[in-house]
Amino acid sequence: MPGKTAFVTSTGTSVTAPAEPPTESESVGTVLVAGAANLAISVAKLVAGLLSGSAAMLSEAAHSLADTVTEVFLYVALRRGTRPADEQHPFGYGKESWVWAFIAAIFTFVAGAGFSIYHGIVTIVEGEHTGDYLVSYIVLAVAFAAESVSFAKALKQVRGAARKWDTTPGRYLRHTSDTTVKAVFFEDLAALAGLVLAAAGLGLAQVTGSETWDGIASILIGLLLLVVAAVLAHSNASLLVGQAVPQRIHDRIAADLAGIAVVTAVPTLFTMRIGPGEILVAAKVDFADDVPAGEIEIACDEAERRLRDTFPGIRYVFLDPTRGRDAHSG
C-alpha cells in the first residue's frame, strides 16, 4: 500500500500502519533562502568582476551562479522525491531526489570548478587587470554577509536534526540521507571560504602589483568546488546504489527486534535507505519453536511499534520467520 508500513508474518498476512508523511518544509525553506541569496550575489559579483577585471571575482560570480542553478536542482529534488507511492513505484519516489542532487553536484563540478580553474590559469598567463579594486571589496563584503545568512539557516537545520537523532552535527552530515540540506550546507561553507580566498587574492595582487595572486585565488576556488562536488556526488551515488543505515542504527534495530519476548535471535538483518529520512528493514527472525502463528503476528505488531517509536523514518518492515539452523548471515 502506498504510504503504509507492511509486516509479513509466517501466515502470509500483512498488518498495516499509517506512515508519517515526510517533513520537507524546513529543507525547502533552506534551499529557497540559499537560492535567492546566490542569485543576487552572482549578479553583483559579475558586475564587479567585469568592472575590475579580477579573475577571482569572475570565478566567484561563476561559483554563485553554479550554486544558484544547483539550488534549482535541489528544489526539484525535494518536490519530485516526495511524490506518493504508486503501482509502478511501490516504495515511493524518494530515490529520485538523489538523482537530481547528483545532477546538481555534477553541474557544480563542470560549471563552477571548470570555469574558475580555466580563468585562473588565463589570468596567470596573461597577467592583465583593469579597474578599481574598491568595488570588488565592497561586493565581497556584501556577499559574505548574505552567504552568512544562508549558511546560518542551513547550520540551524543541521543542528536541529542532529539533536533529534541524538548525534553530533558532523556525524549527522556524514550519514544523513537528506542530501539537499547537506548540499546547501557544504556549498554555503565553500562559498564563504571562496570569498575569503578571493579577497586574499585581490589584496595580494594590489599590494604586490602581480596578478598571479588573483589567478591563484581563482584556481583555489575552483579546486574548492571540485572537493565539494566530489563529496556530494559520492554521497548521492552511494544512496542511489542502495545504502544501509549507519552501524549504530543497524545495531539498535537488531536489538529492538531481539528484545521481543518470543524472538530468540535475529540472524540476518538488512536495511536500505529508500528516500530522504526513509528506511526499509528486512530481517530473518528466529521465533521460539512453540509459539503459535497468532502470537507471531502479535510479535510483528510489536516490532512495528518498537521500531517506529525509536526511528519514525522506518517506512517498511519485512520479517521472515526462520529456524535458527536454517538462517544465514548476510
N, C-alpha and C positions, 0 to 999 in steps of 0.2 A: 504494500500500500504506500502511495506517495506520502512522505512526511510522517511515517509511522516507524516504530521500533518493533521488529519481529523476533520472536523467540521460538525456535523449533525444538519441540520436545521429542521424546522417544516414541510417542504415539503418532507423530506426524502432524499434530495440530499446531496452531500458532496463536499466540496471545499478543495483542497489540496494545500500545500505549501511545498517547499523543507525544509527538516530538516537539521540542521547543523551537520556535522559529529563530533563524539566525539573527543576531543583533548586528546590523551593519551601519546604523545611523552614525555612530561615532567615527567609523572609518571613512564613510562618505564625507563627513564634515572635515576630517583631516585632509583628505585628498583635495576637496574644493578649496580650502584655505591655501594649501600649497600651490595649487594650480593658478589661482588668482595672483598670488604673490610672485610666482615665477614669470607669469606673462608680463606684468608691469615692470619687473626688474629687467627682463630680457630686452624690452624696448629701450629702457633708459641706458642700459649697458651698450646697446648697439649704437645709439646716438653718440654716447661718449667715446666709444671706440672709433667711430668714423671721424669725429671731430679731432681726436687726439692722435689717431693713427697707432694706438697702442695694440700690440698683438695680444697681450694679456687681457685687455678689455674686450677685444673681439672674441677671444676664446671664452671669456666669461659670458658674453652675450650668447654664444653658441651653447654653452653649458646650460644657461637658464632656459633657452628655447627648447633644448632637448628635454629638460626637466618638465617644461610645460606640456609638451606632447606626451611625455611619459605619464603625467597625471591624467590625461585624457584616456590613455590605455587602461590605467588603473581604475578609473571611474567606470569604464566599460566592463572591466573585470568584475567589479563589485555588483553591477547590475545583472550581467549575464550569469554570474556564478550562483545567484540566489533564486533562480527560477525553480519552481516546484518540480518534483519528480513526475515522470510520465511513463507510459508503457515502454517507450524506446530507451529511456534513461531511468530505470527504477531506483537508482541511488542518487538521483538528482544531477544537477549541473555544476556542483561545487568545483570540480577539477577544471572547468572552463576558465575560472578566474585565474588559475595558474598559467593557462595558455597565454592569456592577454598580458599577464605580468611578465612572462618570459619574453614576449614580443617587446614589451617596454624596456626590458634590460638590454636586449639586442639593439634597440634603437639608440639607447644611451651610448652603447659601445661604438656604433657606426657613426652617428651624427655628432655627438658631443666630443668624444675622445678623439676620433679621427680628425675632425676639423682643428681642434686645439693643438694636437701634435704637429700636424702639417703646417699650420700657420706659425707656430713657434719656430720650426725649422727655417721657414722662409724668412722670418724676421732676423734670425741669427745670420743667415747667409747674406741678406740684403742690407740689414742694419739701418733701415730708414724709419724715421719717426717725425711726425709733424704735429703741430697743435700744442695746446696748453695742457699741462698735467693737472691743473686745478679741477677741471670739470670731471676728470676721471676719479680723483679722490672724493669729490662730493658724491658722485654716483655710487662709488664703492661703500661709502659710509651709510647712505640711504638704503642700499641693497642689503647691507649687513643687518640693519635694524629690521627690515622686512623679513629677511630669512630667519632672523631670531624668533620672530612671532610665529612663523610656520613651524620651526623646529620645536618651540616650546609646546605647541599643541600636540605634535607627534610624541614628544617626550612624556607629556602628561598621560596620553593614551597608553603608552608602553608601560609606564609605572603603574597605572591603574590595573592593567591586565596582569602585570607581574604579581601585584598584591592578590588579585583574585585567584591566581594559580599557586600562590604561596611560594614564589621563587624570586630570583633577582632579575632586574631589567636585562642584564647581559645574557643570562641563561634563557630568558623569555625570547629575546631576539634571535638567539641561536636555534631555538626549537619551535618557534611559533609557525603555524600553518597560515596565518593571516599575513601573506606576503605584501599586501597593499600598504599596511602601516609600516612594515619592515622597509619597504622601498622608500616611502616618504621620509622615514627617519634617517636612513643612510644617505639619501640624496640631499636632504637639508644639511646634514652634517658635512657632507662633501662640499656643498655649496659654501658653507661658512669657511671651511678650510681653503677653498678655492679663492674666495675673496681676500683672505689673508695673503695667499701666495701672489695674487695679482697686485695687491698693494705693495708687497715687498719687492716684486719685480719692477714696478713703476718707480718706487723710491730709489732703488739701487741704480736704475737707468738714469734717473735725474741727477743723482749725486756723482756718478762716475762718468756720465756722458756716453756710456756704451749701451746700445740697445740689446746687446747679448743677454743681459739680465731679464729684459722684458720677454725675449724669446724663450729663455729657460723657464720662466714662470709659466708661460703658455704650455710648454711641454709637460711640466709637472702637473698642471691642471688636467691635461689630457690623460696622464698616467693615473691620476687620482680617479678619474672617471672610469678608466679601464678596470681598476680594482673593484669599484662599486658595481659595475656592470657584471663582472665575473662572479662576484659573490651572489648577487641577486639571480643571475641566470642559473648558477649551480643549485641554488635553493629551490627554485621553481621546477627545474628539471627533475630533481630528486623527488619532489612531491608528485609530479606527473607520472613518474615511473611506478610509484606506489610505496610511499614511505610509511614505516611503522612509527608508533608513538615513541617518545624517549623511554629509555630503560626504566627510569624511576616510575613512570606512569604504568608501564607494562607490568612491573612487579606488583604495583598496588592493585591493578585489575586482577592479576592472578591470585593475590592474597584474598581479595574480596570474594572471588568465586570459591576458593578453597575453604573459606570461613563458613560456608553454608553447611548446616548440620549433616545433611545426607550426602555431601560430597566428600570422597576420600582422597581424591587427587585431581590435579589439572595438568596432565602430562604434556598437552600441546596447547599453545595459545598464540594466535595470530592477530595482529591489529593492522589497520591501514587507515590513513587519513583520506577521506573521500571528498573533502572540501574544507575551506577555512573554518577551523573550530569544530569540524565534524569527524567522528571516528566510527569505524566499523570494527566489531570484535567477533572473532570466530574461534571456538575452542572445543577440544575434545575433553570431555569431563567424565571422570570415573565416579559413578554413583555407587553407594552401598548396594551389595547384591540383593539384599532382602527388601529393598524399597520398591513399593508398587508404582505403576505408571502414574497414577493420580498424584502421588507425593512428588514425583519428579517434575510434573507440571507446576505444582506449587513452588518447588525449588527454583524453577526457571523464572517464575514471577518475582521471587525474592532476589534473584540475580539481577533482574531488571532494576528493581528498586535500589539495591545497593550500588550498582554501577552508576546509575543516573544521578543518585544523590551525591556521589563522590565526583563524578565527571559529567556534568549536564551536556557536554558536547557529544557524548556517545549516542549515535542515532540508531544503530542496528546491532543486535547481539544474536549470534547463531551458536547454539550449544549442541554438540554431538555426543550423546551418551555413549561411552565406550568402555569396554572392560579394560582394566589396567594393563593386563598382559598383552592386549592387542594394540595398545596405543603406541604411537611412535613420536618421538620428539622431533620438532621442526622449527 
